[in-house]
Amino acid sequence: MNNIVVQIILIVLAPFLGGLIYGIERKVKARMQRRIGPLFFNLSMTF
């Protein structure tokens, strides 16, 4: 029973953790290229 609950929690949290890691990766890549960050941050500089 406990094992099933843990699996369900991991299935629910996996997309959020993946998105968080992907966002951090984008921020790091932008900093390495001397940009501010992901696209929605760069759009504010355009206008």
Steps between C-alpha positions, in 0.01 A plus 500: 500500500772745599699418187205590275455837672867585451478410131193719449671794672809458281288485185323822598818687600721387209375758244542784750852395592590453134370847415692652788825335392442606138438860609821507703687358201364777275603767751853359520533483122379859469750621758781323316396688184477828697123524464249554779306178478218322322306664219231665712772692688672605176176634350489768769833634372373513141229761567 
